[in-house]
Amino acid sequence: MTKIIGLTGGIGSGKSTIAAYFKKRGIPVYIADEEAKKLMNTPEVIKKVQTVFDENIIENNQLNRKKIAELVFSSPEQLKKLNSIVHPEVRKHFTDWVEKYKDRPFVIKEAAILFESGTFKDCDKIILVTAPEDVKIDRVMKRDKVSKGQVLERMKNQWSDEKKIPLSDYVIQNIDLETAIKKTEEILKELNKM
């Protein structure tokens, strides 16, 4: 049976870079956030999501993601409701996706909130990508053109690395790419032995 390898890391850790590397090595990679965005643009999900919010969050028959982000980052309760709609949709989609790769020894599921959503329990192994907090903040500020305060606000909705490390099978310290890739290669060798 195809093994599911969870790949996670806090905002700005560089997990997307590691996911892209796995993809380049020919391993099927499921990017949960990207798939969630696509699923959120289906009419039935749009309708369900609108019920979470008092104000209109639909623009040109699409969800206004920026508005939703502003609303949920300041309200853990609304974030919880939003996740209760989106996560089951993503879980079903992922199950169908894995089916396409059932001849492969393993696939990678990249998800920012693998632990927070509880989906880490569905993984056979977990790879955590970490970086020092100041490095993560700096990366996100540059990437998203946001303030330090906005980054810290987003980080509050994610578990700390300290909480994630004991639950992870592998940890990649992603400060410089060369070292991170070297560690990724070591992990890949171990995964291929499973």
N, C-alpha and C positions, 0 to 999 in steps of 0.2 A: 504494500500500500504506500502511496505517496506520502511522505512526511511533510509536515508544515513547519517551516522555520519562521518564527516571528522576528521581525527587524523593527526596532523602535529606538526612540531617543527623544529627549526634550526638544523644544523649539530652538533652532540654531545649532543643534549638535552636529549636523552634517549627515544625517541618516539618508537623505535623498542622494547624496554623493555616493554613499556606500551601496545604496539600492541600484544606482546607475551602473556601478562597477559590476555587481552581480549580473545584471542584465547583459552587459558587454561580454561577460564570460559565458553567456548562453543559458543562464538559469532563468526560468520563468519567474517574473516578479509582479506581484499584485500590489498596486499603490492604492491603499484604502481611501485616502483623502481624495484622490483624483476620481475614483469610481463613485465615491459618495457625492461629489459635485455633479457628476453626470446623472446619477439616480435622482438627485434633488431637482433636476429639471424635467422630470416626468410629470405629466398633469396630476396623477393621483397623489404623488408625494408633495407637490406644490400645495394642493388643497389641504392635505393633512398638516403641513408645516404652518400654513396661515392660521390654523386654529390655536396654535401656541401663543400667538402674539395679538395684542389688542389693536395695534396700529397696522396699517396696510404694509406688507413687505413684498408685494408683487409689483413688478414693473415690466411692461412689455411682455406679459405672460411668462415671466421668469422671476425667480426669487432674487431679491436685491441682497446679495451676499454681504455687501459692506454694511448695510443697515442691520442685518441679522447679527453679524459679528459684533457690532457696537452694542446691540441689545443683550446678547448672551454673555459677553465678557464681563458685564457688570451685574449679571443676574444668574447665579448658579442654578436657581430653580428653573429658569427658562432654558438654560443649557441642558439640564437634565431631561426636560420635556422634549426638546429638539432631538437629543440623542436617542430617546426612546422611540422616535419615529424612524430616524435615519439608520441606526445600528442594525435593526432586524432586516432592513432592505439590503444593506451592505453584506450582512452575514449570508443571506440567501444567494446573492449575486456571487459572492466568493465561493460558496459551495459548488455552484454551477461551473465557475471558472476552473476550480481544482479538477473537476471531472475531465476537463479537456487535456489535462496533463497527468492523467493517472498512470501513464507509462514511465514517468520520470521518478527518480528516487526521492527528490524533494523539490518544493517550490518555496519561494520567499513571500511572506506577507508583510509588507511595510505599512506600519500604522503608528501614527504619533501617539495615540492614546490606547495602545495595546493593553496596558495594565489597568488604566482608569476605566476602560469599557468592560473589563473582565474577559475579553477575547483571548488573552494570553493563555487561558486554560485550554484552548483548542489547539495550542501549538505543541509540537514535539520537542523543540528546542527554541531558545530565545537569545537573540543577539541584541545587546544594548550598545548604542553609540553615545558616547559622552564627550564633553568638553568642559573646560572651566567656565563658570557662569559669566565672567566678563567677556570671554571669547564668544559665547553664545549670544549675549546681548549685542555685542558689536556686529556680529554677522547679520542678525535680524534687523538692526537699525539700518544697516547698509542695504540689505536686500529689499526690505519692505518700505524703506523711507519713512520710518516711524520713530517716535521719541523713545528714550530709555524707559520712561514711565509706562508707555503703551506696551512695551515688551514685557516689563515686569508684571503688568496686569494680566497678560496672556499666560505668563509662566505660573501664575497663581492657580490656574485651572489644571495644571499638570503636576504629577507626582515628582518629587525630587529624585535625583540620581541615587541618593543614599537609600531611598526606599525601593528603587528598582533593581539595584545591583544584586542584592541577595536572591532575587527571583529570576535572575538571568543566568544563562549557561555560559555565555561569552560576553566579554566587554571590550569594545574598541574605543580607545582614547583617541579622539579625532582632533588633535591640535594641528598637526601637519599631515598633509595628504600622503606623503611617502610612507610614514610610519603606520598610518591607518590602513593603507592598502596592503602593506606587509602582514599586518595582523589579520586582515580579511582573508588573505591567501592561506594563512595558517588554519583559520577556521574552516575554510573551504575544503582543505585536505581532510580535516576531521569529519566534516559533514559527508564527504564522499565515502567514508568508511562505514557509515551507518547502515 
